Amino acid sequence: MIHLKQPIVLSVQCNNVASPLFATAAAASSQHRQASSASRRHRSHRISCGSTDEAAGVSTSVTAKERPLTVTAIISAEAPNSVYVSRGFDDIQDLFGKTLLLELVSSELDPRTGMEREKVKGFAHMTTKDGTYEAKMSVPASFGPVGAVLVENEHHREIFIKDIKLITGGDESSAITFDVGSWVHSKFDEPEPRVFFTLKSYLPSQTPPGIEALRKKELETLRGDGCGERKTHERVYDYDSYNDLGDPDRNIAHKRPVLGTKERPYPRRCRTGRPMTRFDPETEKRSSQVYVPRDEQFSDVKGRTFSATTLRSGLHAILPALAPLLNNTQHFSHFPAIDALYSDGIPLPVDSGASLNVINNVIPRVVQMIEDTTEHVLRFEVPQMLERDRFSWFRDEEFARQTLAGLNPLSIHLLTEFPIKSKLDPEVYGPPESALTKELLEKMMNGLMTVEEALENKRLFMLDYHDVFLPYVHKVRELPDTTLYGSRTVFFLTDEGTLMPLAIELARPQSPTKPQWKRAFTRGFDATESWLWKLAKAHVLTHDTGYHQLVSHWLRTHACVEPYIIATNRQLSRMHPVYRLLHPHFRYTMEINALAREALINADGIIEDAFWPGRYSIELSSVAYDAIWQFNTEALPEDLVSRGLAVRREDGELELTIKDYPYASDGLLIWNSIKQWASDYVNVYYNSDEDVTSDDELQAWWEEVRTKGHADKKDEPWWPVCDSKSNLVEILSVIMWVTSGHHAAVNFGQYHYAGYFPNRPTVVRKNIPVEENRDDEMKKFMARPEEVLLQSLPSQIQAITVMATLDILSSHSPDEEYMGEYAEPAWLAEPMVKAAFEKFSGRLKEVEGTIDERNNNPDNKNRCGAGIVPYELLKPFSDPGVTGRGIPNSISI
């Protein structure tokens, strides 16, 4: 079933009333160009009775005496419900019918003057129906079709308008609807009225002449002038670097480098214009509320179900209350103590009432009341993988399987060169040769084949966190209670289509005081080697967890998408078809990113507190952006090909290197559906490649994405050129995929897979004992290896912080909009687009069934088997909550 975002009349009955409000705007534009003196002399005009798309009606010419038409405007809104200083004055205004001033704008120019027609004005008053306002206006019969409505808010407080319906002669079946869905500022904040266009989409060259100037003026307003500090009511979109993560005025240790420079490349964020700090002129001052354009902010429903700020304040309030039981260096004494987090929980002190209320409002699944008492405990839901098999995290098979069907299936790649060598400067980091030798790998393959044969047959794969992390090893080791290695892990593809880990390499670069250290670890055939292998796996898992959160998730979705949003709002009119295609894919993302800068990725934020890179966390994502990010390989097929996980056959189709690769196989179903939908949509509005190249707004948009939004990479040769319909479809498909399928795959399984933190530790706090071979460490390891592992894993406070955070980040809001489920009113207003969307929606429903079949096929051993969590992260639809499935249109959390 396709859901409408706003109620909209899809068809009307034709009445014998001359109503210029229903003439198609395109026809009106044509009439203006073709109008003859005779038609003006006789005041002949075209009318049509048709659907609200203003394009499907049947036009007829009539000659009628000029007479005004009574038009009723019905405004659906959410009136302010809070008390504020000027509320009494606003209530009086409502009584006198002076709430909203509406101005109707004709799509036609006045044929006598060649200028815009005079606007028709009318005040809307509050009706007895809550949130509904009404205005009566007298419109000349020769006014022509309404192309836009201007709205001035007479209140002292902003108002949210859902839609505006214009009804002629009291016949509601003839209503035309303006889909607004926007906050309208008070005229006391900004005197310029808001403009809202019709549902019909126009390329710039097709814009009806009566609203051409408004189209350009609206874009100028949204671009702003780049000056001053932004105010909360504003809708200005502009670019800035990530210069607001630090807070040196509060603590000089919280100074952080600016990201988005030649030295530290990064995507751009939305400019706020706050002043600079006293201690660092390059760092922007932090504030309690971070500016985002007003229409990018959460709805009330979303605001109640997620707030990174409240989450952090809640944790900071409640964790000190647990101080008698926990401290930041205390490790879990045994694994049953970890299991108790999901069964017994941690009793909350009875005097933690205020803290309890804060955290209970944010993570209600976690704070629970003990039965038959008034006491509360901090008790977590059992993650799905632990519920199915509590020992799966310990096994090599699951360790390997999650590289294909876990939280971060985007890092594994085909090993194509041997011997393995580092590309870093050996003068700085030491000899480049890897400890993973031919002899070692062939031994671990049990003589099945040589390394050369395995390479030729595409049987060797690698997780490579060596060169990207090695430069930070010594820096991270200077931080308290954490450590780091560069790592490589090699896997073998078995005949069953599963991966088997062969060996892990951990490396420490040379330093002025110590030589380079590196060692290979294997599964081993004795107790000592087996425990060293488990410790080495823990290090690799923490590397993968950090890379997942900072690169696969934050960088490649949240950070890299924000420039697309800014450019779209600055360069594409609200009536541009590409704007209307992309708009649902940007919902809430800027607000989420602002909250992340406020409480998650900032200095001393949750990421720095609980993840191994600490203060270097976001700086590391800049290193990754510089090294690996390319727009063209954000397309799923190109990503798979670039990692050697797929090849393109002669017929253009992809063939997966690992047949049962759940992320890839399910992802391609979603990708192909998105691309077909984008292609069908583009074909409605662009007849030729020339239409693409001559679209000034589109070309300015794509130029700005490259040169401003991703300015540090603007000269890279891999940027696609927006010079054809096919290239435009590819560009749009990439953006739509990253905001939907890619983000869903790396986000909504976080609690299921990392809610049991030994499976995805965010930090390993101790070096592996054999690095230094100190007698005391080796003696302790030989006596109690399990205790050494527990002491290496996150502290109790780190674990609880991460688990509570992931519970929030993995959750779908009740107002989530899933891809293929909600149709934009403008799509429904164009019959060909409506039909294309219905096909797209139908394909996604078929994908649901295909994924279920794959998960129940025992031949697919990477997604079906004893205790295995079925791969559902790319199932399109979901209920609210933590479900491990569902693809929202946008990066909405």
N, C-alpha and C positions, 0 to 999 in steps of 0.2 A: 504494500500500500504506500502511495506517495502522499506525504503530508505537506500541507500548505503552511508556510511560515506566517502568513497573514491571511485572513479570510478575504476572498476575492471573487467577484462575479465574473464567471467565465463566458456567459452568454446572456443576451438581452433580446427582448422582442422589439420589432420595428414598429414605431408609432408614427402617426401622420403629423408629426410636429417638426417644424423647422428648427433644428438644434445644431448650431455650429460647433458645439462642444464635442460632437461625436465624429466630426470629419477627421479623416486620417491626417496626421501631421505631415506625412510625406506627400499626400495629395495636396495639402494646403501649400506646401513649399512649391510644388509644381504649378499650382494655380497662380501663385504670386508671379512666377516667371512668365506665365502664359496669359495673364489677365489682359483682356481687351478693354478699350474704352467703352464699348457697348455694354459689357457685363458690369462695369462700374456704374454706368448711367442708369441701368435698370436694377442695380443692387441685387443681382442674381448671385446666389451662393449655393455651394454644395453642402449637402447634409448626408449623414449616414447613420444608420442604426446598427450597431455591431458590438462586438465584444470589447472589453476593457483594454485589449491590446492595441486598439485604435487602428488596426490594420486589416481586420478581417471583415469589416462591414461592407455593405453594398451602398455605393454612393449614388445619389440621384440629384439632378438639377431641378430647382424649382424657382419660380419668381414669386417673391413675396414682398409685401410692404414692410419697410423697416419697422420693427417693433421690438421692444426689450423682452428678454426672457428672464424668468425668475429662476435663479440657480441657488440651490441649498447646498451648503458645504457642511458635511458631518465630519468632525475631527475626533478620532479615538485617541485618548491620551491617558497618561498616568499622572494625575495631579500630585503636587507635593503633599506628602502626608506628615511631614514633621513640622514642629513649631520653630519659627524663625522670627527675627525682629520685625520684618515688614509683612508678616503674614496677615495682620489685620487689614492693612491697606489693600493687599491683594484680594482679600475676601470682599471688600467693598467694591473693588473694581469688577469682580465677578457679578455682584448684584446689579451693577450698571451695564453689564454686557460688554465690558472692555477688557476681555482676557487675552484674546489673540487677534491681531490685525492680519487679515489675509488679502493678498493681491493676486489676481489672476493675470497671467501673461499669455498673450496670443502667440501662436507659432508663426503667424503671418505678419508681414510689414503692412503698414497702411499704404494701399496702392496710390493714394493721392499725394502722399509726401515721400514715400519710400523710406519712412522712418518706422520705428517700433510703434505699435498701437498703444494708446493710452491704457494703462492698467485699470482693472476694475477692482475696487476696494470694498471691504466689508469687515465689521467687527464680529467675532464669534463670542457667544455667551455660553455660560455653563447651563446644561440642561438638568432635568431631574434624574437622568441616568448617570450614575457615577462614572467619571472619567470621559464623558462625552460633551463636546462643545458644538454649537451650531451657528451658522451665519447665513443670512439671506442676502443675495446680491442681485442687482438688476444688470443684465448683460446685454449689450446691443446684439441684434441678430446677425450683424455683419462682422462680429468680433473675430470669428474664425476659431479653429480648434485651440484649446488651452494646451500650451506646451510646458508651462511651469506654474508653480504656485510659490509666492513669497510669503513667509510667515514671520511676523514680529511678535515677540512674547512681551506682553505688557506687565507681566508679573515681575516681582523682584527676585524670583527664584526660577531656575531652569525648569523645563517641563519636557517630559518624554512623549513624543507623538508617535503613535503606531502607524496610522494611515489617515489619509484625507479622501473623502468621497464627494464628488460633485454630482448632484442630482438635478436634472432639468425638469421643471413643470411638475414636481412631486412624484415622478415615475421612477421608483428605485431600481427598476429593472434596467434603466438606461444609465445607471451610475458609472462614472469612470473613477478609477482608484489610483491614488498616488501612494505608492508604498514608501513610507517615511522611515520608520524604525530608527529614530534619531532623537538625541537631546537637542532642544532648542534653547539657546541661552537667553537670559533676560536682556532686554534692551538697555538696562542700566549697566550691564557689564560690557555690552558691545552693541552700538546702535544699528549696525548693518543687519538687515533681516536675513533669514535663511532661505535658500532656494531649493525646491524639490522638483525634479523633472518627471515626465510621464514614464510609464512602463516600457514604452517602445525604445529600443536601443538604436543608436545612430553612430556610424563612423563620422569623424569630423566633417568630411566633405558633404555628408548627407544631412547635416543639422538644419532644421527649419530656420529660415532667416530671422524670425522673430525672437529666437532664443540663442542665437550664435554668441552675442555679446555676453549673455549670462553664463554660458558654458565656459567662456574664457575667464570671466571674472571670478567664477567659483574656484577654478584651479589656482588663480593668483592668490586668492584668500587662503587656500589650503597650503600653499608653499610658504607663505609668510615672508618676512623680510630678513630673517636670520639674525635679528637683533633682540636683546632683552630676555628677561626670564619669562618663560611660558606660564600662563595662568591656567587654573584647573578647568575653566569653561571653554578654553580655546580648542581649535581643531587644526592646529598647524603641524605639518609634517616636515621635519628637516633632519639633517644628518649630524652626527657627532661621533667622536671616538669613545672608546671605553675608558674614560678618565675619571669615573666616579666609583670605582670599586674600593679604593682606599679611603682612609679617614685619619690623615696625619694630625689634624687639629685635636682629635680626641686622644690619639696615641701615636707617637711617631713611628712605632713598630708596625702600625697599620698602613704605612705608605706602600702603595703598589704601583708598578709601572703602567704607563698609558699603553693601551692596546689599540692599534689602528695607526701605526706609524711605519716608516721605512724599516726600522729595526725590529719592530714587533707587528707584523701585518695582522689585520683582523677585519671582519665585517663591521659596518657602522651600525650604530644604534640611533634611536630617536633623540634629537637635541632637546634639552630641557632649559638651557640658558642660565643655570644657577651660577653664582659667583664662585671664584676659585678660593681654595683654602689659604690660610695665612702662612702655613709652614711649607706649602708646596704650590707654586703658581701654576703647575700643570695639572693639578688635581681639582676636580670640581667638588664643591661642598655637598655633603649629603643632607638629606632632608627627610622628615618623617613620612612624606608622601611624594612619590616620584611621578612627575608629569608624564602622562600619555594623552594623546588626543581624546577628547571626551567620548566619542563613539567607539573607542577601542576598549573601554573599561567594562568590567564585569556587569552582568545583570544582577538584580537582587538575589536571585536563586543561586547563581554561581558564587556570588560574594559570601553567601551564608555557608557554602559547602567547601570553600577553599580560601585560605589566606596564608601565604608563606610567612607574613609578618606575625600573624597571630600564632602560627605554629611555632615559630622561633621563640616568641615571648612566652608561650605556654611551656615550652620545654625548659627555657631558662628559669621559669618560675617554679616548675615542679621538680626539676633535677636537684637543685639545692636542698629541697625538702627531703630528698632521698639520701642526702649526704651521710647520715649515720650508717646506711647500708651499702652505699656505693662510693667509689672515688675514681678519678680519671685514670689511675694507674692500676686499679684492682682488676685482675683478670678473673674469669670464671674458673672455679677450682676444679670442676669436672664437667663432663658433658651433660649429666643429668641436671646440673644447675642451669644450663642453657635450655634444656627441654622444659624446665619448670616455668619459663617465661610464657609458655603456651598452655600450661595446665594450672599450676598453683598461682602464678603471677607474683608480683612484688607488692606486699601490703603498703598502702599509702598512709603516711602519718595522719592522724586524726585532725591535726591543726592545719592541714593543707587545703582548707575549703576554697579560698579564692583561686589558688593555683589549680585546684581540681576543676573548678568551673571553667577556667580558661581552656585547659587541655581537653576537657570533656566536650566542649563546643567544637573543637577542631578535629579531634580523633575519637569520636564516641565509640568506635569499635574496640578501642584499647582500654579505656577506663570502665571497669565493670564492678557492680555491687556484689558483695558476697551474700549468698542466699541466707535469708532469715536474720540478717544483721544490717547495721547502717554503715558498715565499713566498706571501703573500696580497695580494689587492687588494680595494678597496672598489668593487664594480661592481654597477650597478643593472640590474634587468630592464627590457627595452624596454617602455614603456607601450603599450597597445593602439592608441591613436590615432597614435602615432609609428610603430609597426610597419606600420600600414596606409597612412599617407601622412605622410611626415616634414615636408612643407611645409604641411599643412592648417592649422596654427595661425596661419599668416601671412595666410590668405585671409579676406576680408570675409564670404564665404558661411558659413565655419565659425564665425566670430565671432558671426554672427547665429543660426546653427542651434543653437549650444550654449545660447542663451537658452531654447530649447524642449526640447532633448534632451540637455543637458549636466548639470553638477553642480548648478547652481542654477536650475532652471526655475520657481522660485516668485516671482521678482521682476518679471518683465515684466508690463506691464499696458496696457490699451487707453487710448489718448489720447482724452479726451472733451472737453477744454476748450482753447480757443485764443483769444488768445495765452497762452503758458505763463508763469505768474507764481509767484514764491516766496511762501510764507505766513509767512516769517520777518519780524521787525520791521525795516523799512527804516532806522530810525534807528540800529540796531546793525549791520546787515549790508550796507546799501547798497540801491540801487534794486532792486525786485523783478522787473523785466522780464527775460525770458530773451534770450540772444543768438541763439536759434533762431527766426528771423523767418519770416514767411509767404513772403517773396520767396526766401529761401534754400532752404526746404523744397520749394517748387514748382520751383525750378531743379534740385534734385537728383532730383525725380520726373520730370525730362525732359519736363515739360509734359503728362504723362498725365492729370492732373486738378488741380484747385485744392485747397488745404488744406481748405476747407469741404466739398468733395465727398469728399475722403479721410476726413474725420471722419464724415460721414454714412454712408459705405459701410464703416466700421470697417476702414480700411486702415492707420491709423497706430498704432504701439505705442511704448512708452517704458520704458527702464530709468532710474529716477529716484533718484539718490544725491546730490541737491542739498541739500535742506533737512535731511536726517538727518545729513550729514557736515559741512556748512558751519560750524556752530558750533565744530567741533573743528579746523578748518584751522590756525589760528595755534598752538593747543596742540601739535598733532602736529609742526608745523614747528620747534618748539623742541627736539624730540628729535633725537638724532644720526642721520644717515644715512637719513633718510626725509622724505617730503613728503606733501601731501594737497591735493586740490581737492574742491569740490562738483562733481558731474557729472550731465549728462543725455544720454541717447542716444536718438535717434528712429529707428524702423525703419518700412519700408513693406512691406506684405503684397502680394507679387506675384501675378499670375494663376496661377502654378504652385504657390501655397500655401507658398512660402518667404519668409523675411524678408530685406530688403535694408537695410543701415544707410544712413541719409541724412546724419546729422550728429551731432556730439558737441559738447557745451558743457562747458568747464572754467571754474570760477569760484573766485576768492579773495575773501573778504569784505573790506570796508574795515577799517582799523585806525587807531589814533591817528596813525600815521606814513605810512600809504599809503592811497590810494583803492581802491575796489573794482576788481577786474580780472576780466573775463570775455571769452571768445572762443569762436566757433564754428569747428569744424574739419570739413572734408569730404574725401572721397576724393581730390579734386583731379585736375588734368589735367597737372601738371608734377611734376618730381622733388621740389622743395622741399615743395609741399603734400602730396604722397604720403607723404613721410617724417614730416612733422608729424602727418599722420593716423595713421600707425603708432604714433607716440609717444602720441598722445591715446588710441588704443585700449588701449595698455599701462596707462595710468592708469585707464581704465574697468574693465579686467580686474582690476586690483588692488583696485578698489573692490568689484567683484562677488565676488572671492575672499574678501575680509575679511567682507563681509556674509553670504556663504554660510556661512563657518565660525562666525561669532559669532552670527548670528541664525537663518538657515534651518536650521542644524544644531544648534549647541549650545543656543541659547535655546529654539527651538520644539519640540525633541524632548527632549534630556537634562534641561534645567533645568525646563521646564514639566511634565514627566511625574513628577518626583520627588514633588511634593505629592500626586498621585493614589496613589502607592505608599504614602506615609505614612498618608493618610486611610483607604485600604483596609484596612491592617493594624490601625489603631486602632479602626475602627468596624464592620467587617464580620467576623463570626465565620468561622473556617476552614470551617464547614459551611454558610455562606451561599452560595446558588447564584451570586450576582454575584461574590463573592470567588473562587470556583472558576473562573469564566469569565475573570476578569482576571488571575489569578495567573501563568499562563505569559507574559503580556505584560510582566511586570515583572522577569523573570529577569536578574540581574546588573546592572541599571541603577544601583542605588544604589552598588555597588562601583565601577563605571566612573566615576560622577560624583565619588566620593570621590578616586579616583586622578587625575581631571582637576584637582580642586582642589589636589591634592598636587604635580602636576608639569607640567600643561599650561596651565591658565588662571591660575595663581598669579603673584604678582609675580616677575619674572625667569624665568618658565616658558617653555616652548617657544613658545607663542603670542606672548607679549610679545617674545621674542627675534627671532622670524622674520617677524611680520606687521606691516604698516605702522602700526596704531594704537599699538603698543608698550604703555606703561603704561595707556593709555586703552581697551584692548581690551574688557574685560568691562564697563567703565562704559558703553561705546557700546551694548552689548547691553541694558543697562538703559534707555537712551534709546529703543531700538527697542521694548522691552516696553511701555513707557509709551505710545508713539505708535501701535503697530499691533496688539498682540496682543489677540485676542478669542477666547474659547473657541468660540463658534458658527462663526467663520470658519476654525477648524482643521479643520472638516469639508471634505473635498475639494470637493464640489459648491459649497458656500458660498464657499470660497476662490476658485474659478474665477469665480463670478458677481461677487464683490466686485472682482475685478481686470478685469472686462469680458471675460474669456476664454471665457465661456459665458453663455447666456441660458436661462431656464427657459420651455419652451413651455407652452401651455395645458393639455396633458395631463400636465404635471409633469416630463416628461423634459428632460434638458439637451441643448442644441445648442451645440457648440463654435464659437467665433468663428474660430479657425484649425483647420481640419479635421484637418490632420496635425500635431497637438501631442502628441508621444509620451508625455510625462509625464502629460498629462491623459487621453488616450484609454486608455492602459494602466492608469493609476491608477484610473479609474472602474470598470474591470473588477474590480479588487481591492476598491475601496470597496463596490461593490454586493454582492460576495460576502460581505464582512465584515458588512454590514448585514443581509443575509438570514439569516446564521448567528446574529447577535445577536437578530434578531426571532424566529427559531424557538426559540432557547434561552429567551428571556424568556417566550414563550407556554407553555412547559412548566411554569413555576413561578408565573406570575401569571395568574390567570383574568380579572381586571378591573383597571380603573384604581384602584379602591378598594384592591385588594391592594397596589398601589404606594404609595399615600399612607399606608396603615396600617403599612407596613414601617418600624419604628422605626430599625433599623440602617441601612437604605438612606437614609432621610431625614437621619440624623445624618451619614452618610458624605458626602452631597452638600453638606450645609450646611458641613461642615468643609473640603471641597475649596475652596469659595468664600471662606469667612470666615477660614480659617487658612492653607491652602496657597497661595492667591492673594489674601492679605489686602489687598494694596494696590489690588486691583481689585474688592473685594467688593461695592461699591455700583453697579457698572456695570449698565445696563439690559439688556444683551444676554445675560446668563446665562440659560440655559434653566431652566425650572422642572421639577423631577422629580415631576410630578403625574399622569402617565399612562404607559401601556405604550409608546406611540409616542415620547414624550419620553425615556423611559429607554433605549429602543433607540438613539435618536440620540446620547445622551450616551455610551453604551457604545461605539458605532461610532466616535465621534471618538477616544476613548482608544485603542481597538484599532488604528485607522488610523495615528495618530501614532506609536505604538510599533512598528509594522510597516512598512507601505508608505511612509509619509512618510520615516521614518529610513533605510530601505533606499535610497530614491531619492537622498538627499543624502549618503550615507556610502560605499557600496560601490563607487562609481565614482571615488573620490578619486585613487587611483594611476593609473588609466587616463587620466584627464583632466589631473591636476595633477602627475603624476610627471615630465612634461616641463614644467619650471616656466615657460618663456617663454609657454606657453599659459595658465597661471593664476598669474601672479607674485603672491607674497604681499606684495611691497613694490616701490614705485618710488622710487628714492632721490634723484632729481634733478627739479627743476622743468623744465617744458617750456621750451626756450630762448627762445621768443618772449614769455614772460611779462615778463621784464625787458629783453629785447633788448640785452643787454650785448654789446659788440663781441667780446670774447674768446670768449664762449659761442656766439655766432652764427657766428663764424669757424670754430670747431671743428666745429659742427654742419654747416655748409656743406661742409667739407672731408671729414669722416668721420662721416656720420650713423649708420652701423651701430655705430660705437664708442660714440656717445652713447647709443644704445639699450642696448647691453650694460652700460655704466656705470650705467644707470638700474635695471637688473634686480637681483634679489637677489645678495648677495655669495656667494662660493663656500661659505662655512660656512653661511650662511642656507639656500642651496639644498639642500645635503646634509642639513642638519637636517630640513627640511620633507620631502624625498623619503623619508628613512628613516622619519619619523613616519607619513607617508601610507601607506607600505608596510604598516605594522602596522595602522593604522586601517581599511584597506580589506580586511582579511583575515578570512575566516570560520574560526572555531575548529573543530577536529574534533568537538566536542560540541555544535555549533550545533543549535538546534531550530527548524526552519522551519515557518512557519504552514501548517496543514492537514496536516502530516506526523505530528505527535505528538499522540495523544489522552490527555488526563488520565484517570486511573483512575476518577474520580468521573463523568466524562462517559459512560464505557463502562458504568458501573453503572446508569445510567438509560436504558432502551431508547429512549425518544423522543429524548433528547439524543444518544445514540449514532447514531441514524439521521440526525439533523440534521447532526452532524459529518461523517458519511460523505458526505452531499450537499455540504457545504462543501468537503471535501477533493477531491471529484470536480470541482467547479467550478474549483478552482485548477489542477488538472491540465489542464482545458480552456483556461484562461487561458494556460498555457505554449504550447500549440499555436497559439492565436490570435496571440500576440506573435510567434512564429516566422513565421507567415504575413504579418503586417504588415511585418516586417523584410525579407521577400523580395519585397514588392510594389513595383515600380519607380515606381508612382504616388505612393508615400509618400517624397517627396524629402528629408524631414527625418530619415529613418532608413534609407534605402536609396539607394546610389549609389556611384560610384567612390571608394574609399578611406574611406568613411564608416563609423564605428563603429556597428554595429546597436544599437538601444536595448534593452538587456536588464536594466536595473536593477530592473525590476518583474516579472521572471520569478520565480515563487515559490521555486524549488528550486535548490540549488547543491551542488557539491563543496566540501571545505575549501580554504582558501587565497584568493588574490587572483583572483577570477573575474569581477567586474563584474556579478554577478547573484545572486539569492537573497534572500528576504524572511524573516528570522528573526521569531519571535513578538515579540521584545523588543529593546530598545536594549542589545544585549549587547557592544558595543564602541564 
